[in-house]
Amino acid sequence: MPTTNILILPGWQNSGPAHWQSRWEALHGDVRVEQHDWMRPLRGDWISRLEDVLLAQTGPSILVAHSLGCMLTAAWASHSRNTHLVAGALLVAPGDSEQEELQLPLKSWLPVPLNLLPFKSILLGSQDDPYCSLARAKSFANAWGSEFIDYGVRGHINTESGLGDWPEGRVLLTQLRSSRPPASPSNPV
């Protein structure tokens, strides 16, 4: 059985050293998908970069996305012919680029893609996330076909949330790794 690659997809402005994504990279050897410009996130550029990294991997990958990284996952999946390279996605605290205060800096991310993801996914939303309401996070999960988890009052589920190495998130990642792929004509269950 091939090794599953864990690809870290940070959001706008990247994830700092104390962020759980950076800690996972240091502790577990997960691979960060480095973007060319973290401050001016252009959707097409970010999609291209993710495609290049996925094509360079040996074996399937699981995407671990935070904030705008969740939008990247949905946008990439709605355009790529290589979605078979992804075994699953852990989508944490999606950043709602249609939220009024985010529309100008994230205008290339409009509209939010609402297509069903062709791989298993789990989406975590927070009741007090300033970048995405819980109702909106649930609607993304529904549109993308993701299992939804209400993660309580945890802000943007980032460094300020005090998660440290976030072992609970790692358990969810393990669940994604061990789940069977969805049934399809080429992959009957």
C-alpha positions in Angstrom: 0.0 0.0 0.0 1.6 3.4 -1.0 2.4 6.0 1.6 -0.1 8.8 1.9 1.4 12.2 1.6 0.1 14.9 3.9 0.1 18.3 2.2 -0.4 21.4 4.3 -2.4 24.2 2.7 -2.2 27.4 4.8 -4.4 30.4 4.2 -3.8 34.0 3.3 -0.6 35.3 4.8 0.7 31.7 5.5 0.7 30.0 8.9 3.3 31.2 11.5 5.6 29.0 13.5 3.2 28.5 16.4 0.3 27.5 14.2 -0.8 23.9 14.4 -0.1 23.5 10.6 3.6 24.6 11.1 3.8 22.4 14.2 2.6 19.4 12.2 5.1 20.1 9.5 7.9 20.1 12.1 6.7 17.1 14.2 5.4 14.8 11.5 7.2 15.8 8.3 4.1 17.0 6.5 4.8 19.0 3.4 3.7 22.7 3.1 2.5 23.8 -0.3 4.5 27.0 -0.6 2.8 29.7 -2.5 4.7 32.4 -4.5 2.9 35.3 -2.9 1.2 34.8 0.5 0.1 38.4 0.8 -1.6 38.7 -2.6 -3.3 35.4 -3.0 -4.3 35.0 -6.7 -6.6 32.0 -7.1 -5.2 30.9 -10.5 -1.6 31.0 -9.1 -2.5 29.1 -6.0 -4.4 26.4 -8.0 -1.4 26.0 -10.4 1.0 25.6 -7.5 -1.2 23.0 -5.8 -1.5 21.1 -9.1 2.3 21.1 -9.6 3.0 19.8 -6.0 0.3 17.1 -6.3 1.8 15.9 -9.7 5.2 15.7 -8.1 4.1 13.4 -5.3 4.5 9.6 -5.2 1.2 8.1 -4.1 -2.0 9.6 -2.9 -2.2 12.8 -0.8 -4.4 14.1 1.9 -4.9 17.9 1.9 -4.8 19.6 5.3 -6.3 23.1 4.6 -6.8 26.1 6.9 -8.9 29.2 6.1 -8.2 30.2 2.4 -6.6 26.8 2.0 -10.1 25.4 2.2 -11.2 27.7 -0.7 -8.1 26.5 -2.6 -9.1 22.9 -2.1 -12.6 23.5 -3.5 -11.4 25.7 -6.4 -8.6 23.3 -7.4 -11.1 20.3 -7.2 -13.6 22.1 -9.4 -11.0 22.7 -12.2 -8.4 19.9 -12.0 -8.4 16.7 -14.0 -6.2 15.1 -11.4 -8.5 14.9 -8.4 -7.8 11.2 -8.2 -4.4 12.2 -6.7 -6.2 13.3 -3.5 -7.4 10.6 -1.0 -9.1 13.1 1.3 -9.1 16.6 2.8 -9.2 18.0 6.3 -10.8 21.5 5.9 -10.4 23.7 9.0 -12.0 27.1 9.6 -12.8 28.0 6.0 -12.3 31.7 5.2 -15.4 33.0 3.6 -14.0 35.2 0.7 -17.6 36.4 0.1 -17.7 38.0 3.5 -17.9 41.7 3.0 -14.6 42.7 4.7 -12.7 40.0 2.8 -14.1 40.7 -0.7 -11.6 43.3 -1.7 -8.3 41.6 -0.6 -9.6 38.2 -1.8 -11.5 39.4 -5.0 -9.9 36.8 -7.2 -11.5 34.1 -5.0 -15.0 35.1 -5.9 -17.3 33.3 -6.3 -16.7 30.5 -3.8 -16.8 27.2 -5.7 -19.7 25.1 -4.3 -19.2 21.8 -6.2 -19.2 18.4 -4.6 -15.6 17.3 -3.7 -14.7 14.1 -5.4 -12.9 12.8 -2.3 -13.8 12.3 1.4 -13.5 15.4 3.5 -14.1 16.6 7.0 -14.9 20.3 7.6 -14.5 21.9 11.1 -16.2 25.2 11.8 -16.1 27.4 14.9 -19.0 29.2 16.5 -17.1 32.4 16.8 -14.9 32.4 13.8 -14.5 36.1 12.6 -13.8 35.0 9.0 -16.7 32.5 8.5 -20.0 32.1 10.4 -20.9 28.7 11.6 -24.0 28.7 9.3 -21.8 29.5 6.3 -19.3 26.8 7.3 -22.1 24.3 7.5 -23.3 25.4 4.0 -19.8 24.9 2.6 -19.7 21.4 4.2 -23.1 20.6 2.6 -22.1 21.8 -0.8 -18.8 20.1 -0.8 -20.2 16.8 0.6 -18.0 17.1 3.7 -18.7 15.6 7.1 -19.3 18.7 9.3 -17.9 19.1 12.9 -19.0 22.1 15.1 -15.7 22.7 16.9 -17.3 25.0 19.5 -16.0 28.4 20.5 -12.5 28.2 19.0 -12.1 31.4 17.0 -10.4 30.9 13.7 -8.9 27.5 14.9 -5.4 28.9 14.6 -2.6 29.9 16.9 -4.8 32.2 19.0 -7.1 29.2 19.7 -4.4 27.7 21.9 -4.4 24.3 20.1 -0.6 23.6 20.4 0.2 20.5 18.4 -3.6 19.9 18.1 -3.7 16.1 18.7 -7.5 16.1 18.2 -6.9 17.3 14.6 -4.4 14.5 14.1 -7.0 12.0 15.1 -9.3 13.3 12.4 -6.5 13.1 9.9 -6.0 9.4 10.9 -9.7 8.8 10.3 -9.3 10.3 6.8 -6.2 8.1 6.1 -8.0 4.9 7.2 -11.3 5.5 5.4 -12.2 3.7 2.2 -12.3 5.8 -1.0 -15.8 6.8 -2.2 -17.4 4.4 -4.7 -17.2 5.4 -8.4 -17.6 3.6 -11.7 -13.8 3.0 -11.8 -13.6 2.2 -8.1 -16.6 0.1 -7.0 -17.0 -0.5 -3.3 
